[in-house]
Amino acid sequence: MVANDTYLFDPQVIQNLDWSLVGKDCDLKLSEKGLKLRPLRIDDFDHGHLDVLSQLSVVGTISRKDYEERFQLMKSSQLMRIIILEDLNTNQVAASATLLFEPKFTHECAWVGHVQDVVVDGKYRGQGLGKALVLCLKLLVLHQGAYKMDLDCADDKISFYKSLGFTQESGRANYLTCRFEKKNQNLTVL
Ligand SMILES: CC(C)(COP(=O)(O)OP(=O)(O)OC[C@H]1O[C@@H](n2cnc3c(N)ncnc32)[C@H](O)[C@@H]1OP(=O)(O)O)[C@@H](O)C(=O)NCCC(=O)NCCS
């Protein structure tokens, strides 16, 4: 039995999601495959979470202490939902996805969900896991009462997200970034 306070957020929230709202039976198919959807746990450092994330982007060197401190920061914010698909045969992380809730003043103090870092371990791709993750995030957004969710992705992932209900809105399909070379550099403000 794993203590509830080791989870990023209450696991009951995922267990109680109503999958009929997204018209899919993904959660049933996951259990048939020996997979379980759950919140990130602080011990996922030992279960390959960073290996899976490194298939999405650069992770670099992260010690257990770094991981646990970052986990506690995320948990204390109460605004982050990182969901994991765990392979129950190996107890390893098979996939991970992040949702960040933004509290707003506009739209009468509404909520928006920002999707980040959706990644399925290479061994598990093409079996519907990515789809299940994104639909789970969608249900979490509905559960929060947010009025929209958004994401940015590479061009070759557009059809993946469109198949899950995301659209490119006319005149707003631009994603702008301002990247910085190093952490903690002295910035000249333009
Ligand atoms: C993108 C990714 C998450 C998809 O995960 P997956 O588990 O392989 O996807 P699924 O099996 O759930 O596929 C769902 C549907 O999307 C389609 N699809 C999957 N990957 C796709 C891609 N790269 N481009 C377009 N369509 C894709 C599938 O064909 C499937 O269609 P179907 O329902 O008609 O059969 C996975 O390939 C991945 O982790 N890639 C590396 C990390 C990454 O780029 N993440 C996206 C960040 S925005």
The ligand as an SDF file (V2000), in Angstrom:
LIG
                    3D

 48 50  0  0  0  0  0  0  0  0999 V2000
    3.2450   11.3920  -29.7670 C   0  0  0  0  0  0  0  0  0  0  0  0
    3.1700   10.1910  -28.8480 C   0  0  0  0  0  0  0  0  0  0  0  0
    2.8670   10.6760  -27.4290 C   0  0  0  0  0  0  0  0  0  0  0  0
    2.0220    9.2950  -29.3290 C   0  0  0  0  0  0  0  0  0  0  0  0
    1.8840    8.2180  -28.4160 O   0  0  0  0  0  0  0  0  0  0  0  0
    1.3630    6.7690  -28.8830 P   0  0  0  0  0  0  0  0  0  0  0  0
    1.0320    6.0080  -27.6610 O   0  0  0  0  0  0  0  0  0  0  0  0
    2.3260    6.1700  -29.8230 O   0  0  0  0  0  0  0  0  0  0  0  0
    0.0470    7.1900  -29.6890 O   0  0  0  0  0  0  0  0  0  0  0  0
   -1.3030    6.3480  -29.7950 P   0  0  0  0  0  0  0  0  0  0  0  0
   -0.9660    4.9060  -30.0050 O   0  0  0  0  0  0  0  0  0  0  0  0
   -2.1710    6.6730  -28.6490 O   0  0  0  0  0  0  0  0  0  0  0  0
   -1.9110    6.9540  -31.1100 O   0  0  0  0  0  0  0  0  0  0  0  0
   -3.1840    7.5480  -31.1330 C   0  0  0  0  0  0  0  0  0  0  0  0
   -3.5040    7.9570  -32.5340 C   0  0  0  0  0  0  0  0  0  0  0  0
   -2.6000    8.9760  -32.9750 O   0  0  0  0  0  0  0  0  0  0  0  0
   -1.8740    8.5510  -34.1100 C   0  0  0  0  0  0  0  0  0  0  0  0
   -0.4900    8.9780  -33.9290 N   0  0  0  0  0  0  0  0  0  0  0  0
    0.3880    8.5110  -33.0220 C   0  0  0  0  0  0  0  0  0  0  0  0
    1.5710    9.1580  -33.1310 N   0  0  0  0  0  0  0  0  0  0  0  0
    1.4010   10.0640  -34.1180 C   0  0  0  0  0  0  0  0  0  0  0  0
    2.2570   11.0240  -34.6950 C   0  0  0  0  0  0  0  0  0  0  0  0
    3.5070   11.1890  -34.3160 N   0  0  0  0  0  0  0  0  0  0  0  0
    1.7530   11.7680  -35.7090 N   0  0  0  0  0  0  0  0  0  0  0  0
    0.4930   11.6140  -36.1210 C   0  0  0  0  0  0  0  0  0  0  0  0
   -0.3750   10.7100  -35.6060 N   0  0  0  0  0  0  0  0  0  0  0  0
    0.0790    9.9430  -34.6200 C   0  0  0  0  0  0  0  0  0  0  0  0
   -1.9870    7.0480  -34.1240 C   0  0  0  0  0  0  0  0  0  0  0  0
   -1.8910    6.5400  -35.4320 O   0  0  0  0  0  0  0  0  0  0  0  0
   -3.3450    6.8150  -33.5260 C   0  0  0  0  0  0  0  0  0  0  0  0
   -4.3430    6.9840  -34.5130 O   0  0  0  0  0  0  0  0  0  0  0  0
   -5.6520    6.0310  -34.5220 P   0  0  0  0  0  0  0  0  0  0  0  0
   -6.4050    6.3500  -33.2480 O   0  0  0  0  0  0  0  0  0  0  0  0
   -6.3600    6.4580  -35.7540 O   0  0  0  0  0  0  0  0  0  0  0  0
   -5.1260    4.6400  -34.5420 O   0  0  0  0  0  0  0  0  0  0  0  0
    4.4690    9.3380  -28.8910 C   0  0  0  0  0  0  0  0  0  0  0  0
    4.7770    9.0340  -30.2300 O   0  0  0  0  0  0  0  0  0  0  0  0
    5.6690   10.0040  -28.2370 C   0  0  0  0  0  0  0  0  0  0  0  0
    5.8650    9.8910  -27.0190 O   0  0  0  0  0  0  0  0  0  0  0  0
    6.5120   10.6880  -29.0540 N   0  0  0  0  0  0  0  0  0  0  0  0
    7.7530   11.3040  -28.5330 C   0  0  0  0  0  0  0  0  0  0  0  0
    7.4630   12.4720  -27.6270 C   0  0  0  0  0  0  0  0  0  0  0  0
    6.6240   13.5340  -28.3090 C   0  0  0  0  0  0  0  0  0  0  0  0
    6.9410   13.9910  -29.3920 O   0  0  0  0  0  0  0  0  0  0  0  0
    5.5290   13.9440  -27.6250 N   0  0  0  0  0  0  0  0  0  0  0  0
    4.6290   14.9420  -28.1230 C   0  0  0  0  0  0  0  0  0  0  0  0
    4.9630   16.2380  -27.5170 C   0  0  0  0  0  0  0  0  0  0  0  0
    3.8600   17.4950  -28.0980 S   0  0  0  0  0  0  0  0  0  0  0  0
  1  2  1  0
  2  3  1  0
  2  4  1  0
  2 36  1  0
  4  5  1  0
  5  6  1  0
  6  7  2  0
  6  8  1  0
  6  9  1  0
  9 10  1  0
 10 11  2  0
 10 12  1  0
 10 13  1  0
 13 14  1  0
 14 15  1  0
 15 16  1  0
 15 30  1  0
 16 17  1  0
 17 18  1  0
 17 28  1  0
 18 19  1  0
 18 27  1  0
 19 20  2  0
 20 21  1  0
 21 22  1  0
 21 27  2  0
 22 23  1  0
 22 24  2  0
 24 25  1  0
 25 26  2  0
 26 27  1  0
 28 29  1  0
 28 30  1  0
 30 31  1  0
 31 32  1  0
 32 33  2  0
 32 34  1  0
 32 35  1  0
 36 37  1  0
 36 38  1  0
 38 39  2  0
 38 40  1  0
 40 41  1  0
 41 42  1  0
 42 43  1  0
 43 44  2  0
 43 45  1  0
 45 46  1  0
 46 47  1  0
 47 48  1  0
M  END
$$$$
